[in-house]
Amino acid sequence: MAENLYDREITGEFSALCAGGTDNDGSMESCISVAELAGGGFALGDTKPEGAGRQLRMSREEITSFAEAWLAQNPSA
C-alpha cells in the first residue's frame, strides 16, 4: 500500500502560481500555492482567504496525469 501523502512533511515554502486573470491588486484570487513534500509529491493550497489552511496532496504521477487530462479537455487553456 502507498504511503499516505498527508503524513509527509512539507519541504520549503509554498510558491504561488497565478492565472492570467489575476488582478494587480495583490488579492491573489486566481492563485494556487504549491510546495514539495519530503519523499516526493506536492501539497496544493488555496490562496483565497476562505481556503486558508486547506490542502490537496498529490504524487508527481497524480498531478501530471491530472494536468495532461485537463489540458486535453481544455485545449485553449
C-alpha positions, 0 to 999 in steps of 0.5 A: 500500500502507498504511503499516505501523502498527508503524513509527509512533511512539507519541504520549503515554502509554498510558491504561488502560481497565478492565472492570467486573470489575476488582478494587480491588486495583490488579492491573489484570487486566481492563485494556487500555492504549491510546495514539495513534500519530503519523499516526493509529491506536492501539497496544493493550497488555496490562496483565497482567504476562505481556503486558508489552511486547506490542502490537496496532496498529490504524487508527481504521477497524480498531478501530471496525469491530472494536468495532461487530462485537463489540458486535453479537455481544455485545449485553449487553456 
